[in-house]
């Protein structure tokens, strides 16, 4: 520990002036002289801020940097003990240029060094540094002193600055460049180890930034503090998407299809998975809506619809804040308005700062580690997968994978989490446990279908003579007759099922469900409808009607049925539609006993009256006559 030596001749800094101590006047008064003005002043010891060194930071020997004070933590115990013994003996002789014969004999005998060494130790002794000033010096050059030619040193630094950049940067490449440039300049090239040492002496964070970018450098070296932690459940949940590291098979031929996507939500305080949504489709606004509604609502009925009767999933409730990244489906005005309607604050992760979503990222990593044990896993990278044939070993259908995933989530909830030192289920239950031993519960949304509809994608439309037109498709219900043409409304829809929309007219509080105005139209997805429409537009420059598009969709469905065993893409599209329309585990599918539009019904044929009606008519005519 550095100490200020208050004695005659010491240079000090006090009262914003550089002073030299002249004399001690009393126990509380010191006389000093201002170095710059020569003025004599009187100060107290408490006014001294620090002691100034008489010499500069460099010694006069060849411009070699003076040795910096050594940190006591970096000194081994043996050297520290030796220095302490030396200081205890020599400190009483500090300031003396010569020692008596008796004192010298005492010092040499005790320290077991020569007289010359005693004088060298006395010259190094510094009362401010204490025993650290007498640490044994290591042989060799001081740190920072180089012996190669200055021009060669400049070449090394220039080459590092110029060529050490990009993912392919290596020490070997820099060494080759330095040697090549030195030979061109007729300079003696330094050795490879010398060049490697110069690279290692550079700031590692700056080198990593040049090689892998500033993001990687921040990930490795940045100190991350100042976290705002929630204090109760549902105060903060994080939502993100992930592509599952496993290939599923179709339900008919059990041939490999694709990797599903999962949108998942975690409560940061308790670490419980409040909800998730699995799909074969790419993440969208609908995926977010289904995940949020699944997170908010109780899940007992949903578990039974998925074929799980004994499952335990007691987590639900409206969160105070949802934290997401900057993906397009999260940045929509529709999502922010829907969250605001339910009193939810929507916040976004700063760009380029993935650690702000560390809880959801770690959860996804944990679940994918479980997925890697399944047949058909793709692992997290091609390197980790090695020679494993994922498609060859794929075995689970989408519904089977979902059932497995639900059970793994339950296992996760009942396993001790290192971040909270207990299981997420125990943490959740403990938060809602009352002092009397009973339990309190989060409030339940009464209109559960309304909640889901409120988070669906939306468009603004007006009531027309034919009803509501969305995506160039007409929708109608007799309920619309009570509204005037031109009435403005909000239309919500499911991109995976266009046969229904939900309309909220201006001034109304409840949605109206509408179906196709033309009941002969088949059910389809928005993506399939747009693909068919674009195909027709490319063949014709005129306006394309919805009827023509649906006609093309019917032809495509026949083509898919014929080619389903040969084309993975065709099987994928068929499985997506099948899961959306027929899957009892989907929130919008309650109990489906048959398709919405049976293929056996031909609505273009004129209906035939029942025979009983003809008989009744004949009886009535006979009576009248």
C-alpha positions in Angstrom: 0.0 0.0 0.0 1.4 3.4 -1.0 2.1 5.8 1.9 2.9 9.5 1.8 6.3 10.3 3.4 6.1 13.6 5.3 9.7 14.7 5.7 12.0 17.5 4.6 12.6 17.5 0.9 9.5 15.5 0.0 7.5 16.7 -3.0 3.7 16.9 -2.3 0.5 18.1 -4.0 -1.8 20.2 -1.8 -4.4 22.9 -2.5 -3.9 22.5 -6.3 -0.2 23.4 -5.9 3.1 21.5 -6.1 5.0 22.0 -2.9 8.3 20.9 -1.3 8.4 20.3 2.5 10.8 22.7 4.2 10.3 22.1 7.9 8.0 20.6 10.5 6.7 23.6 12.6 4.4 21.5 15.0 2.4 18.4 15.2 -0.3 20.0 13.0 1.7 22.6 10.9 4.1 22.0 8.1 6.1 24.7 6.2 6.5 24.1 2.5 7.6 26.1 -0.5 5.7 26.5 -3.8 7.9 25.0 -6.5 6.5 27.3 -9.3 6.4 30.6 -7.4 8.9 30.1 -4.5 6.3 31.3 -2.0 6.5 29.9 1.5 3.2 28.4 2.8 2.0 26.7 6.0 -0.3 23.6 5.6 -1.6 20.8 7.8 -1.0 17.1 7.1 -4.6 16.6 6.2 -4.3 19.0 3.2 -1.8 16.8 1.5 -3.5 15.0 -1.4 -0.6 12.9 -2.7 3.2 12.6 -2.9 5.0 13.5 -6.2 7.9 11.6 -7.5 11.1 13.5 -8.0 12.1 11.6 -11.1 10.1 11.1 -14.3 8.4 7.9 -15.2 11.5 6.9 -17.2 15.0 6.1 -16.1 18.0 7.7 -17.7 19.4 4.4 -18.9 18.7 4.1 -22.6 15.1 5.3 -22.3 14.0 2.1 -20.6 10.7 2.4 -18.9 10.9 2.5 -15.1 9.6 -0.6 -13.4 6.0 -0.3 -12.3 5.1 -1.1 -8.7 4.3 -4.8 -8.4 0.8 -5.9 -7.3 1.0 -8.0 -4.1 -1.5 -10.4 -5.6 0.9 -11.4 -8.4 3.8 -12.2 -6.0 4.4 -15.7 -4.9 4.6 -16.4 -1.1 8.4 -17.2 -1.0 9.4 -14.0 -2.7 7.1 -11.9 -0.6 8.5 -13.5 2.6 12.1 -12.8 1.5 11.2 -9.1 0.7 9.5 -8.7 4.1 12.6 -10.1 5.9 14.8 -7.7 4.0 12.6 -4.7 4.7 12.4 -5.5 8.4 16.2 -5.5 8.7 17.1 -2.6 6.3 14.3 -0.2 7.1 16.2 1.1 10.2 19.1 2.1 7.9 16.9 3.9 5.3 18.5 7.2 4.0 22.0 6.2 5.1 24.7 6.3 2.4 27.2 4.4 4.4 26.9 1.7 7.2 29.3 1.1 10.1 31.4 -2.0 10.0 29.3 -3.5 12.8 25.9 -2.7 11.0 27.2 -4.1 7.7 28.3 -7.4 9.3 25.0 -7.7 10.9 23.1 -7.1 7.6 25.3 -9.5 5.5 25.1 -12.2 8.2 21.3 -12.0 8.6 20.4 -11.5 4.9 23.2 -13.8 3.6 24.2 -11.4 0.9 27.4 -9.4 0.1 28.1 -5.8 1.2 27.6 -4.6 -2.3 24.2 -6.3 -2.5 23.2 -4.6 0.9 23.9 -1.2 -0.6 22.0 -2.1 -3.8 19.0 -3.1 -1.6 19.3 0.1 0.4 19.2 2.1 -2.8 16.0 0.3 -3.9 14.3 0.6 -0.5 11.1 2.8 -0.7 9.1 3.4 2.5 6.0 4.1 0.4 6.1 0.7 -1.3 7.2 -1.2 1.8 8.5 -4.7 1.3 7.4 -4.7 -2.4 10.4 -2.4 -3.2 12.8 -5.2 -2.1 11.3 -8.1 -4.1 14.0 -10.2 -5.9 14.4 -9.1 -9.5 14.1 -11.7 -12.2 16.9 -12.1 -14.7 16.4 -11.0 -18.3 15.0 -7.9 -20.0 12.4 -5.7 -18.5 8.8 -6.0 -19.8 8.3 -3.8 -22.8 12.0 -3.7 -23.9 12.6 -5.0 -27.4 15.8 -6.0 -29.1 14.8 -6.2 -32.8 15.5 -3.5 -35.2 13.0 -0.6 -35.0 12.1 -0.8 -38.7 11.3 -4.5 -38.3 9.1 -3.6 -35.3 7.3 -1.1 -37.4 6.7 -3.7 -40.1 5.2 -6.1 -37.6 2.7 -3.5 -36.3 1.8 -2.3 -39.7 1.1 -5.8 -41.0 -1.1 -6.7 -37.9 -3.1 -3.5 -38.4 -3.5 -4.1 -42.2 -4.1 -7.8 -42.5 -5.4 -9.1 -39.2 -9.1 -9.0 -40.0 -11.9 -11.3 -41.1 -12.7 -14.8 -40.0 -9.7 -16.2 -41.9 -7.1 -14.2 -39.9 -4.4 -16.4 -38.3 -1.0 -15.9 -36.7 0.6 -18.0 -39.4 -0.8 -15.7 -42.1 0.6 -12.6 -40.3 4.0 -14.2 -39.9 4.2 -15.0 -43.6 3.2 -11.4 -44.5 5.8 -9.9 -42.1 8.6 -12.0 -43.5 7.6 -11.3 -47.0 7.5 -7.5 -46.5 10.8 -7.5 -44.6 12.5 -9.3 -47.5 11.1 -6.8 -50.0 12.4 -3.9 -47.8 15.8 -5.6 -47.3 15.2 -5.8 -43.5 16.4 -8.7 -41.4 13.1 -10.6 -40.7 12.3 -11.3 -37.1 11.7 -14.9 -36.0 8.2 -16.4 -36.1 8.0 -16.6 -32.3 8.8 -12.9 -32.1 6.0 -12.0 -34.5 3.6 -14.3 -32.6 4.5 -12.6 -29.3 3.7 -9.2 -30.8 0.3 -10.5 -31.9 -0.3 -11.9 -28.4 0.7 -8.6 -26.8 -2.2 -6.8 -28.6 -5.5 -6.1 -26.9 -7.4 -9.5 -27.3 -10.8 -7.7 -27.5 -9.6 -5.5 -30.3 -8.1 -8.5 -32.2 -11.3 -10.5 -31.8 -13.3 -7.5 -33.1 -11.1 -7.3 -36.2 -11.5 -11.0 -36.7 -15.1 -11.8 -35.8 -16.8 -8.4 -35.4 -17.6 -6.2 -32.5 -20.6 -8.3 -31.6 -18.4 -11.4 -30.9 -16.0 -9.2 -29.0 -18.8 -7.8 -26.8 -20.1 -11.3 -26.2 -16.7 -12.5 -25.0 -15.3 -9.5 -23.1 -18.1 -7.1 -22.2 -19.0 -6.8 -18.5 -22.8 -7.1 -18.2 -24.4 -5.7 -15.1 -27.3 -3.5 -14.0 -30.0 -6.1 -14.7 -33.6 -5.3 -13.8 -35.0 -8.4 -12.3 -38.8 -9.0 -11.8 -40.0 -9.5 -8.3 -43.3 -11.5 -8.9 -44.6 -14.0 -11.4 -46.0 -12.6 -14.7 -44.2 -9.3 -14.2 -42.0 -10.1 -17.2 -42.2 -12.8 -19.9 -39.9 -13.3 -22.8 -41.0 -14.7 -26.2 -39.0 -16.0 -29.1 -39.1 -18.5 -32.0 -36.8 -21.5 -32.6 -36.6 -24.1 -35.3 -36.8 -27.5 -33.7 -33.6 -29.6 -34.3 -35.6 -32.7 -35.4 -37.4 -33.8 -38.6 -41.0 -35.0 -38.3 -42.8 -37.4 -40.7 -46.2 -37.1 -42.4 -49.1 -38.9 -40.8 -50.1 -41.0 -43.9 -46.9 -42.4 -45.4 -44.6 -41.6 -42.5 -42.0 -40.1 -44.8 -39.7 -37.3 -43.7 -41.1 -33.8 -43.9 -39.6 -30.8 -42.3 -38.4 -29.4 -38.9 -41.2 -27.8 -37.0 -41.1 -24.3 -35.5 -41.8 -23.4 -31.9 -42.8 -20.1 -30.5 -42.3 -20.2 -26.7 -42.8 -17.9 -23.7 -41.0 -18.0 -20.3 -41.8 -16.2 -17.1 -38.4 -14.7 -16.0 -39.1 -14.7 -12.3 -40.2 -18.3 -11.9 -38.7 -19.7 -15.1 -41.9 -21.5 -16.0 -42.9 -21.9 -19.6 -46.2 -20.0 -19.6 -47.1 -21.1 -23.1 -45.9 -22.2 -26.5 -47.1 -22.9 -30.1 -45.8 -25.6 -32.4 -46.3 -25.3 -36.1 -45.0 -26.6 -39.5 -45.2 -23.1 -40.8 -42.7 -20.3 -40.6 -43.2 -17.9 -37.6 -45.8 -15.3 -38.3 -48.1 -12.9 -36.5 -50.5 -15.8 -36.0 -47.8 -17.8 -34.3 -47.3 -15.0 -31.8 -51.1 -14.7 -31.3 -51.4 -18.4 -30.6 -48.4 -18.3 -28.2 -49.7 -15.3 -26.2 -53.2 -16.7 -25.9 -51.8 -20.1 -24.9 -49.7 -18.3 -22.3 -52.6 -16.3 -20.8 -55.3 -19.1 -20.7 -55.6 -22.2 -18.5 -54.5 -25.3 -20.3 -56.5 -28.2 -18.9 -59.0 -28.4 -21.8 -56.1 -28.0 -24.3 -54.2 -30.9 -22.7 -57.2 -33.2 -23.1 -57.7 -32.1 -26.7 -54.0 -33.2 -27.3 -54.7 -36.6 -25.8 -53.0 -36.0 -22.4 -55.4 -36.6 -19.5 -52.9 -36.8 -16.6 -50.7 -33.8 -17.5 -50.0 -30.9 -15.1 -49.8 -27.4 -16.6 -51.1 -24.9 -14.0 -49.5 -21.8 -15.4 -51.6 -19.0 -16.8 -52.4 -15.3 -16.4 -52.1 -11.9 -18.1 -48.5 -10.7 -18.0 -47.5 -7.1 -17.1 -44.8 -6.9 -19.7 -43.7 -9.0 -22.8 -40.1 -8.7 -23.9 -39.4 -9.7 -27.6 -36.7 -9.2 -30.2 -37.0 -7.1 -33.3 -38.5 -9.6 -35.7 -41.1 -8.3 -38.2 -44.0 -10.3 -36.5 -43.3 -8.6 -33.2 -43.0 -5.1 -34.6 -46.5 -4.9 -35.9 -48.9 -2.2 -34.8 -51.6 -4.8 -34.4 -49.6 -6.7 -31.7 -48.8 -3.5 -29.8 -52.5 -2.4 -29.9 -53.7 -5.9 -28.8 -51.2 -5.9 -25.9 -52.4 -2.4 -24.9 -56.0 -3.6 -24.9 -55.1 -6.1 -22.2 -52.9 -3.9 -20.2 -49.6 -5.5 -21.4 -46.5 -3.5 -22.0 -44.6 -4.6 -25.1 -40.8 -4.0 -25.0 -38.1 -4.8 -27.4 -34.6 -6.1 -27.1 -31.9 -3.7 -28.2 -30.5 -4.6 -31.6 -27.2 -6.6 -31.5 -27.6 -7.4 -27.8 -28.7 -11.0 -27.6 -27.9 -11.3 -23.9 -30.9 -9.2 -23.1 -33.0 -12.2 -23.9 -30.7 -14.7 -22.1 -33.5 -16.5 -20.2 -35.5 -17.5 -23.3 -32.3 -18.3 -25.2 -31.1 -20.6 -22.4 -34.5 -22.3 -22.2 -34.5 -23.0 -26.0 -31.0 -24.4 -25.6 -32.1 -26.7 -22.8 -35.1 -28.0 -24.7 -33.1 -28.5 -27.9 -30.7 -30.6 -25.8 -33.6 -32.9 -25.1 -34.6 -32.9 -28.8 -31.1 -34.1 -29.8 -31.9 -37.5 -28.2 -34.9 -38.1 -30.6 -34.7 -40.1 -33.8 -34.4 -37.8 -36.8 -32.5 -35.1 -34.9 -30.5 -32.6 -36.9 -28.4 -31.5 -33.9 -27.4 -27.9 -33.5 -24.9 -27.9 -36.4 -23.7 -30.1 -39.3 -20.5 -30.6 -37.4 -22.3 -32.0 -34.3 -24.5 -34.1 -36.5 -21.6 -35.7 -38.2 -22.6 -38.6 -40.5 -26.0 -39.2 -38.8 -28.8 -39.5 -41.4 -31.6 -37.4 -39.9 -34.2 -38.1 -42.6 -33.5 -41.8 -42.6 -34.1 -42.1 -38.9 -37.0 -39.6 -38.6 -39.9 -41.4 -36.9 -42.3 -39.0 -35.1 -45.3 -37.3 -36.7 -46.1 -33.8 -35.8 -48.8 -34.8 -33.4 -46.5 -37.4 -31.7 -43.7 -34.8 -31.4 -46.1 -32.3 -29.8 -47.2 -34.9 -27.3 -43.5 -35.7 -26.5 -42.8 -31.9 -26.2 -45.6 -31.3 -23.8 -44.3 -34.1 -21.5 -40.8 -32.7 -21.7 -42.1 -29.3 -20.7 -43.7 -30.9 -17.7 -40.4 -32.6 -16.8 -38.6 -29.3 -17.1 -41.2 -27.7 -14.7 -40.5 -30.4 -12.1 -36.7 -30.3 -12.3 -34.5 -28.1 -10.2 -33.4 -25.0 -12.1 -29.9 -23.8 -11.2 -30.9 -20.1 -11.6 -33.6 -20.3 -8.9 -32.3 -23.2 -6.8 -35.6 -25.1 -7.0 -38.0 -26.3 -9.7 -40.1 -23.8 -11.6 -43.3 -25.5 -10.5 -42.3 -25.1 -6.8 -41.3 -21.4 -7.4 -44.7 -20.7 -9.0 -46.7 -22.5 -6.3 -44.7 -20.8 -3.5 -45.5 -17.4 -5.0 -49.3 -18.1 -4.9 -49.3 -19.8 -1.5 -51.1 -17.9 1.2 -50.0 -17.6 4.8 -52.9 -19.9 5.9 -51.7 -22.7 3.6 -54.2 -22.0 0.9 -53.6 -20.7 -2.6 -54.5 -17.6 -4.6 -54.8 -17.7 -8.4 -54.2 -15.3 -11.3 -57.4 -13.9 -12.8 -58.9 -15.9 -15.8 -60.0 -14.3 -19.0 -63.7 -15.1 -19.4 -64.1 -14.8 -23.2 -61.2 -17.1 -24.3 -62.1 -17.1 -28.0 -62.2 -13.3 -27.9 -58.7 -13.2 -26.5 -57.4 -15.3 -29.3 -59.2 -13.3 -32.0 -58.0 -10.0 -30.5 -54.3 -11.0 -31.2 -55.0 -12.3 -34.8 -53.8 -10.4 -37.8 -56.2 -7.6 -38.8 -57.3 -5.4 -41.7 -59.6 -2.4 -41.9 -62.5 -2.8 -44.2 -66.0 -1.4 -44.9 -69.3 -3.2 -45.3 -70.1 -3.5 -49.0 -73.3 -4.7 -50.8 -71.9 -8.2 -51.1 -70.6 -8.3 -47.5 -67.0 -8.0 -46.5 -64.2 -8.4 -49.1 -60.8 -9.6 -47.8 -57.9 -10.8 -50.0 -60.3 -10.4 -52.9 -62.7 -13.0 -51.3 -66.3 -12.1 -50.4 -67.6 -13.1 -46.9 -71.2 -12.9 -45.7 -73.5 -13.6 -42.9 -77.2 -12.5 -42.5 -76.1 -10.6 -39.3 -74.5 -8.0 -41.6 -78.0 -6.8 -42.7 -78.3 -4.7 -39.6 -75.3 -2.6 -40.7 -75.4 0.0 -43.5 -73.2 -0.1 -46.5 -70.0 1.8 -45.8 -69.9 0.9 -42.1 -66.2 0.8 -41.1 -65.0 -2.3 -39.3 -61.9 -4.3 -38.2 -61.5 -7.7 -39.8 -59.4 -10.4 -38.1 -58.4 -13.6 -39.9 -56.4 -16.8 -39.6 -53.8 -17.0 -42.4 -53.9 -20.8 -42.1 -57.7 -21.1 -42.6 -59.5 -18.5 -44.8 -63.0 -20.0 -44.6 -63.8 -17.8 -41.6 -63.2 -14.2 -40.6 -64.2 -12.2 -37.5 -65.6 -8.7 -38.0 -65.9 -6.0 -35.3 -68.1 -3.2 -36.7 -67.5 0.4 -35.6 -69.4 1.0 -32.3 -69.8 -2.7 -31.6 -68.3 -4.7 -28.7 -68.5 -8.2 -30.0 -67.2 -9.9 -33.2 -69.3 -11.3 -35.9 -68.2 -14.5 -37.5 -68.5 -14.6 -41.3 -68.0 -17.5 -43.8 -67.5 -17.6 -47.5 -70.3 -15.8 -49.4 -69.9 -18.7 -52.0 -70.2 -21.9 -49.9 -68.8 -24.0 -52.8 -65.3 -22.5 -52.2 -62.8 -24.9 -50.6 -60.9 -24.1 -47.4 -57.3 -23.0 -48.0 -54.5 -21.0 -46.5 -53.5 -17.5 -47.4 -50.1 -18.6 -48.7 -51.7 -21.1 -51.0 -54.3 -18.6 -52.2 -51.6 -16.0 -53.0 -49.4 -18.6 -54.9 -52.3 -19.7 -57.0 -53.3 -16.0 -57.7 -49.7 -15.1 -58.7 -49.6 -18.1 -61.1 -52.8 -16.9 -62.8 -51.6 -13.3 -63.0 -48.4 -14.4 -64.7 -50.5 -16.1 -67.4 -52.9 -13.2 -67.9 -52.7 -9.4 -67.6 -56.4 -9.0 -66.7 -57.8 -8.9 -63.1 -58.0 -12.3 -61.5 -61.2 -13.2 -59.7 -61.4 -15.2 -56.5 -63.4 -17.9 -58.3 -60.6 -18.5 -60.8 -58.1 -18.7 -58.0 -60.1 -21.3 -56.1 -60.6 -23.3 -59.3 -56.8 -23.5 -59.6 -56.5 -24.5 -55.9 -58.9 -27.4 -56.5 -56.7 -28.6 -59.4 -53.6 -28.2 -57.3 -55.2 -30.3 -54.5 -55.9 -33.1 -57.0 -52.3 -32.8 -58.2 -51.0 -32.9 -54.6 -53.0 -36.0 -53.9 -51.5 -37.8 -56.9 -47.9 -36.6 -56.2 -48.0 -36.8 -52.5 -45.8 -40.0 -52.3 -43.1 -38.4 -54.5 -42.8 -34.8 -53.4 -41.7 -33.7 -49.9 -43.0 -30.2 -50.5 -46.4 -31.5 -51.5 -46.6 -33.7 -48.4 -45.5 -30.7 -46.3 -48.3 -28.5 -47.7 -50.9 -31.3 -47.2 -49.7 -31.9 -43.6 -49.9 -28.2 -42.8 -53.5 -27.9 -44.0 -54.4 -31.2 -42.3 -53.0 -30.1 -38.9 -54.7 -26.7 -39.1 -58.1 -28.0 -40.2 -58.4 -31.3 -38.4 -56.1 -31.1 -35.4 -58.1 -31.1 -32.2 -55.2 -29.5 -30.3 -55.5 -26.2 -32.2 -57.2 -23.5 -30.2 -59.7 -22.7 -33.0 -60.6 -26.3 -33.6 -62.9 -27.6 -30.8 -64.5 -30.9 -31.8 -64.2 -31.7 -35.5 -66.1 -34.7 -36.6 -65.9 -34.0 -40.3 -64.3 -31.5 -42.7 -66.0 -28.0 -43.1 -66.7 -28.7 -46.8 -67.2 -32.4 -47.7 -65.8 -33.2 -51.1 -68.8 -35.4 -51.9 -71.2 -32.5 -52.0 -71.7 -30.8 -55.3 -73.3 -27.4 -54.7 -73.6 -26.7 -58.4 -76.4 -29.3 -58.8 -80.0 -28.2 -58.3 -81.4 -29.7 -55.0 -84.2 -32.3 -55.2 -87.2 -32.0 -52.9 -88.1 -34.8 -50.5 -91.0 -37.1 -51.6 -93.0 -36.3 -48.4 -93.2 -32.7 -49.4 -94.8 -33.7 -52.7 -97.4 -35.9 -50.9 -98.2 -33.1 -48.5 -98.8 -30.8 -51.4 -101.1 -33.3 -53.1 -103.1 -33.7 -49.9 -103.5 -29.9 -49.6 -104.6 -29.5 -53.2 -107.1 -32.3 -52.8 -108.7 -30.7 -49.8 -108.9 -27.3 -51.5 -110.6 -28.8 -54.4 
